[in-house]
């Protein structure tokens, strides 16, 4: 028995040596090719996390906020955003965003990904992986707008709308910020998408909500969320997935990713606490809906600033998001009377703008030193950020309105008819029900 144990131990030891040698050889070969196994593994994980933000995260978050008769339509719209965007991005969207092009839009040099294969690299990761990571962003961005026109937009116009919006609004803006366009070249800080993702979707959502008009009975009859449990689960999934969204934007497993990771969670925590206490004081009751909304507002606000502020600075970003977004949702919307069903503008549009400005207001000391060495003061950086915010606040909604006017010429009404809205989009558009008892 002892001899057998010794033999097995010897074999295991030898196998370990072979395995170690193989691992070291593979790592050396990868290094020779410029590929980092660690960066690649992290980015594969981050990409999956970002997809989880849409499915099931956003679907549950929004699905719980609408009325029972419209819950399934939200899931369907999120699902189709993943499907359509996943195809469009590979065909032409990636090229429009990251092709050479000019200061405003990329060219078609990377259409169909014809320029790349499995050996093509983007820094230390395969380009296919970079394409997929960025593709997750274009999936969630149009889906964010769903909340503004929830419970009233027809399904066919919705599909055409998000497709055109992705190509005419998102891809050019992504190019301007991340793909070599003028906003990025101007020095704007937008690490993970305050302008590209949240402001673009938030301001476009406001334009779409106003264009479509309010839901029948809005302001006259109650329209409470049908399942806040779904909403909290969705918010939790968004929080977890956002680590891939923000830390993954470092495109490496390094210190910048770690900074983005900690600032993301810290700002979100501060926003949850801030929103709940503000609501407690203002409305006399802290609500779980307020806590979940505060979490998303904090996540939105820290997105552009997550790699340019300290963890302490992130607390101020999160508290600022709670205050500003709370005012936008509870005071601004009722005062102006628009029906942004699930507060996309108040959270994503306003929160994204605040985060973009906060990236300069709470800039980390080491980054201030780097900026000073390059001849850029903190005030100058704030002006650069403001220019990006103002441009996005005009560009996105104006293009959105152009698309919507064109679609109305083709489809006629973009809304379901009165009977369909009363019945609910689940039945009217999909002939299904989210719940068996209906």
C-alpha positions in Angstrom: 0.0 0.0 0.0 2.9 2.4 0.9 4.6 1.7 -2.4 1.3 2.5 -4.3 0.9 5.8 -2.4 4.5 6.7 -3.2 4.0 5.9 -6.9 0.8 7.9 -7.1 2.5 10.8 -5.3 5.3 10.7 -7.8 3.0 10.7 -10.7 1.0 13.6 -9.3 4.2 15.5 -8.8 5.4 14.8 -12.3 2.0 15.8 -13.7 2.2 19.1 -11.7 5.6 19.8 -13.2 4.3 19.2 -16.7 1.2 21.3 -16.1 3.3 24.2 -14.6 5.7 24.0 -17.5 2.8 24.0 -20.0 1.2 27.0 -18.3 4.5 28.9 -18.3 5.1 28.1 -21.9 1.5 29.1 -22.9 1.9 32.4 -20.9 5.2 33.1 -22.6 3.7 32.4 -26.0 0.7 34.6 -25.3 3.1 37.3 -24.1 5.0 37.0 -27.4 1.8 37.5 -29.3 0.9 40.6 -27.2 -2.0 38.8 -25.5 -2.5 39.0 -21.8 -4.3 35.9 -20.4 -5.3 37.9 -17.3 -6.7 40.8 -19.2 -8.5 38.5 -21.6 -10.1 36.5 -18.8 -11.3 39.6 -17.0 -12.7 41.1 -20.2 -14.6 37.9 -21.0 -16.1 38.1 -17.5 -16.9 41.9 -17.8 -18.6 41.4 -21.1 -20.9 38.8 -19.7 -21.7 41.0 -16.7 -22.7 43.9 -19.0 -25.1 41.7 -20.9 -26.6 40.6 -17.6 -27.4 44.3 -17.0 -30.0 44.2 -19.8 -31.1 40.6 -19.5 -32.3 40.0 -16.9 -31.4 43.2 -14.9 -33.0 46.0 -16.8 -35.9 43.8 -17.9 -36.8 43.0 -14.2 -36.1 46.6 -13.1 -38.5 48.1 -15.7 -40.8 45.1 -15.8 -41.7 45.5 -12.1 -42.3 49.2 -12.5 -45.1 49.0 -15.1 -48.6 47.7 -14.6 -49.3 44.0 -14.8 -50.8 44.2 -18.3 -47.6 45.6 -19.7 -44.9 43.6 -17.9 -44.2 41.1 -20.6 -43.9 43.8 -23.3 -41.0 45.2 -21.3 -39.2 41.9 -21.3 -39.8 41.5 -25.0 -38.5 44.9 -25.8 -35.3 44.3 -23.8 -34.9 40.9 -25.5 -35.2 42.3 -28.9 -32.8 45.1 -28.1 -30.2 42.4 -27.4 -31.1 40.6 -30.6 -31.2 43.5 -33.0 -28.2 45.4 -31.6 -26.2 42.2 -31.5 -26.5 41.8 -35.2 -26.3 45.5 -36.2 -23.2 46.0 -34.2 -21.3 43.3 -36.1 -22.6 44.3 -39.4 -21.9 48.0 -39.3 -22.3 49.6 -35.9 -18.8 48.8 -34.7 -17.3 50.2 -37.8 -19.3 53.5 -37.5 -18.1 53.8 -33.9 -14.5 52.6 -34.1 -13.7 52.9 -37.8 -11.3 55.6 -38.9 -13.8 58.1 -40.4 -13.7 61.7 -39.3 -14.3 63.8 -36.2 -18.0 62.8 -36.1 -18.5 59.3 -37.4 -16.4 56.2 -38.3 -16.2 54.8 -41.9 -17.1 51.4 -43.2 -13.5 50.0 -43.0 -14.5 47.6 -40.2 -18.0 46.7 -41.5 -18.9 43.0 -41.2 -15.6 42.7 -39.1 -13.9 41.8 -42.4 -10.7 43.4 -41.2 -10.3 41.0 -38.2 -9.9 37.3 -37.4 -9.2 35.3 -34.2 -5.6 36.4 -34.1 -6.3 40.2 -34.5 -5.4 42.1 -31.3 -6.7 45.2 -29.6 -4.1 46.1 -27.1 -3.6 43.0 -24.9 -6.9 41.3 -25.8 -8.4 39.8 -29.0 -10.2 42.4 -31.0 -13.2 40.0 -31.2 -13.5 40.4 -27.4 -13.2 44.1 -27.6 -16.0 44.1 -30.2 -18.2 42.0 -28.0 -17.5 44.2 -24.9 -18.5 47.3 -26.7 -21.4 45.5 -28.3 -22.9 45.0 -24.8 -23.0 48.8 -24.5 -25.1 49.3 -27.6 -27.5 46.6 -26.4 -28.3 48.3 -23.1 -28.3 51.9 -24.3 -31.5 51.8 -26.6 -33.1 49.5 -24.0 -32.7 52.2 -21.4 -35.1 54.4 -23.4 -37.9 51.9 -23.1 -38.8 53.2 -19.7 -39.7 56.7 -21.1 -42.4 55.4 -23.5 -43.4 52.3 -21.7 -47.0 51.1 -22.0 -47.8 52.9 -25.2 -45.4 52.3 -28.2 -46.2 49.8 -30.9 -43.8 47.0 -31.3 -43.0 47.3 -35.0 -42.1 51.0 -34.8 -40.1 50.3 -31.7 -37.9 47.9 -33.5 -37.2 50.3 -36.4 -36.7 53.2 -34.0 -34.0 51.5 -31.9 -32.2 50.2 -35.0 -32.1 53.7 -36.6 -31.2 55.3 -33.3 -28.3 52.9 -32.7 -26.8 53.7 -36.1 -27.6 57.5 -36.3 -27.2 58.5 -32.6 -25.3 56.0 -30.5 -22.6 54.9 -33.0 -21.6 58.4 -34.1 -21.5 59.6 -30.4 -19.4 56.6 -29.4 -17.0 57.5 -32.2 -16.9 61.1 -31.1 -16.0 60.1 -27.6 -14.1 56.8 -27.8 -13.3 56.2 -31.5 -11.0 59.1 -32.3 -13.7 61.8 -32.7 -13.7 65.4 -31.6 -15.0 65.0 -28.0 -12.4 62.5 -27.1 -9.7 64.5 -28.9 -10.8 67.6 -27.0 -9.9 65.8 -23.8 -13.3 65.0 -22.3 -13.5 62.4 -19.6 -16.1 59.8 -20.2 -14.6 56.6 -19.0 -17.6 54.3 -19.3 -20.4 56.2 -20.9 -21.9 59.2 -19.1 -22.3 61.0 -22.4 -22.4 58.0 -24.8 -24.8 55.8 -22.9 -26.7 57.7 -20.2 -27.1 61.2 -21.5 -27.7 60.0 -25.1 -30.5 57.6 -23.9 -31.9 59.9 -21.2 -32.2 63.0 -23.4 -33.5 61.0 -26.3 -36.0 59.3 -24.0 -37.4 62.7 -23.0 -37.8 63.7 -26.6 -39.6 60.4 -27.4 -41.9 60.7 -24.3 -42.9 64.2 -25.3 -43.3 63.2 -29.0 -45.6 60.2 -28.2 -47.6 62.0 -25.5 -48.7 60.8 -22.1 -50.4 57.5 -21.3 -54.2 57.5 -21.2 -55.2 58.6 -17.8 -51.8 59.9 -16.8 -52.1 62.2 -13.8 -55.8 61.3 -13.3 -55.6 57.6 -12.4 -53.1 55.6 -10.3 -50.4 53.8 -12.3 -48.4 52.1 -9.5 -45.6 49.5 -10.1 -47.1 46.0 -10.2 -44.1 44.1 -8.7 -41.5 46.0 -6.7 -39.8 42.7 -5.8 -38.8 42.4 -9.5 -37.6 46.0 -9.4 -35.3 45.4 -6.5 -33.9 42.2 -8.0 -33.3 44.1 -11.2 -31.6 46.9 -9.4 -29.3 44.4 -7.7 -28.4 42.7 -11.0 -27.7 46.1 -12.5 -25.4 47.0 -9.5 -23.4 43.7 -10.0 -23.3 44.0 -13.7 -22.1 47.6 -13.5 -18.8 46.4 -12.2 -18.2 44.9 -15.7 -19.6 48.1 -17.3 -17.2 50.4 -15.5 -14.2 48.4 -14.4 -14.3 46.5 -17.7 -13.8 49.8 -19.5 -10.2 49.8 -18.4 -9.8 46.9 -20.9 -7.3 45.4 -18.6 -7.1 43.7 -15.2 -5.1 46.5 -13.6 -5.1 49.3 -11.0 -7.5 51.5 -13.1 -10.0 48.6 -13.2 -9.7 48.3 -9.4 -10.2 52.1 -9.0 -13.3 52.0 -11.2 -14.6 49.0 -9.2 -14.4 50.6 -5.8 -15.7 54.0 -6.9 -18.6 52.4 -8.7 -19.8 50.6 -5.6 -19.0 53.5 -3.2 -20.9 56.1 -5.2 -23.9 53.7 -5.5 -23.9 53.1 -1.8 -23.9 56.8 -1.1 -26.7 57.5 -3.5 -28.9 54.8 -1.9 -28.4 56.3 1.5 -28.8 59.8 0.2 -32.0 59.1 -1.8 -33.7 57.2 1.1 -33.0 59.9 3.6 -34.1 62.7 1.3 -37.3 60.9 0.6 -37.8 60.1 4.3 -37.5 63.8 5.1 -39.6 65.0 2.1 -42.3 62.4 2.0 -42.2 61.1 5.6 -41.6 57.5 4.5 -38.5 55.7 3.1 -39.5 53.4 0.2 -37.8 50.5 -1.4 -38.6 52.1 -4.8 -36.7 55.1 -3.7 -33.7 53.0 -2.6 -33.6 51.1 -5.9 -33.9 54.4 -7.9 -31.2 55.9 -5.8 -28.9 53.0 -6.6 -29.4 53.4 -10.3 -28.8 57.1 -10.1 -25.5 56.5 -8.3 -24.5 54.0 -10.8 -25.3 56.3 -13.7 -23.5 59.3 -12.2 -20.2 57.5 -11.4 -20.0 55.9 -14.8 -18.1 58.7 -16.6 -16.1 59.6 -13.5 -15.2 56.1 -12.1 -11.5 56.2 -13.1 -10.9 59.9 -12.4 -12.1 60.3 -8.8 -11.0 58.8 -5.5 -13.3 56.6 -3.4 -14.0 59.6 -1.1 -14.8 61.7 -4.2 -17.2 58.9 -5.3 -19.2 59.5 -2.1 -19.8 63.1 -3.1 -20.7 62.0 -6.7 -23.2 59.6 -5.3 -24.8 62.0 -2.8 -24.9 64.7 -5.6 -26.7 62.2 -7.8 -29.3 61.4 -5.1 -30.0 65.1 -4.6 -30.1 66.2 -8.3 -31.9 63.2 -9.6 -34.5 63.3 -6.8 -35.3 66.9 -7.7 -35.6 66.0 -11.4 -37.9 63.0 -10.7 -40.1 64.4 -7.9 -40.2 68.1 -8.7 -39.2 68.9 -12.3 -41.3 66.2 -14.0 -44.6 67.1 -12.3 -43.9 70.8 -12.9 -43.3 70.3 -16.6 -46.0 67.7 -17.0 -44.3 65.3 -19.4 -44.9 61.5 -19.0 -41.5 59.9 -18.7 -43.1 56.6 -17.5 -40.1 55.2 -15.5 -38.0 58.4 -15.1 -35.3 57.7 -17.7 -34.6 61.4 -18.2 -34.5 62.2 -14.5 -32.1 59.4 -13.7 -30.1 58.7 -16.8 -30.2 62.0 -18.6 -29.7 64.2 -15.5 -27.5 61.7 -13.7 -25.3 61.2 -16.7 -24.8 65.0 -17.1 -24.0 65.4 -13.4 -21.5 62.5 -13.6 -19.7 64.0 -16.6 -19.3 67.3 -14.7 -18.4 65.6 -11.5 -15.5 63.9 -13.3 -13.8 67.3 -13.4 -15.2 68.7 -10.1 -13.9 65.8 -8.0 -10.8 64.9 -10.0 -8.3 62.8 -8.1 -5.1 64.5 -7.0 -2.8 62.4 -9.2 -4.9 63.1 -12.3 -4.8 66.8 -11.5 -1.0 66.6 -11.5 -1.1 64.9 -14.9 -3.5 67.5 -16.3 -1.3 70.3 -14.9 1.8 68.8 -16.6 -0.1 68.8 -19.8 -1.2 72.4 -19.4 -4.8 71.8 -18.5 -6.3 73.3 -15.3 -9.2 71.9 -13.4 -11.3 74.8 -14.6 -10.4 74.1 -18.2 -11.3 70.5 -17.8 -14.7 71.5 -16.4 -15.3 73.6 -19.5 -14.3 70.6 -21.7 -16.8 68.5 -19.8 -19.5 71.1 -20.1 -19.0 71.3 -23.9 -19.5 67.5 -24.2 -22.6 67.7 -22.0 -24.2 70.5 -24.0 -23.4 68.9 -27.3 -24.9 65.6 -26.3 -28.0 67.3 -24.8 -28.7 68.8 -28.2 -27.4 66.1 -30.6 -29.2 63.1 -29.2 -32.8 64.5 -28.8 -32.7 66.4 -32.1 -31.7 63.2 -34.1 -34.2 61.3 -32.1 -37.0 63.6 -33.1 -35.9 63.4 -36.8 -36.1 59.6 -36.6 -39.5 59.7 -34.9 -41.0 62.1 -37.4 -39.8 59.9 -40.3 -41.3 56.8 -38.7 -44.6 58.6 -38.2 -44.7 59.2 -42.0 -44.1 55.5 -42.6 -46.2 53.9 -39.8 -48.8 56.6 -39.1 -49.3 56.4 -35.4 -46.4 55.0 -33.3 -48.7 54.4 -30.4 -51.1 51.5 -29.8 -54.7 52.5 -30.2 -56.8 53.4 -27.2 -58.3 49.9 -26.9 -54.9 48.3 -27.1 -53.5 50.7 -24.4 -56.5 49.9 -22.2 -56.1 46.2 -22.7 -52.3 46.3 -22.3 -49.4 45.8 -24.6 -48.9 42.2 -23.5 -52.2 41.2 -25.1 -52.5 43.8 -27.8 -49.0 43.5 -29.3 -47.9 39.9 -28.3 -51.1 38.0 -27.5 -49.5 36.7 -24.3 -49.7 37.3 -20.6 -47.1 37.6 -18.0 -49.3 35.9 -15.4 -51.6 32.9 -15.9 -54.4 34.3 -13.8 -55.1 37.1 -16.4 
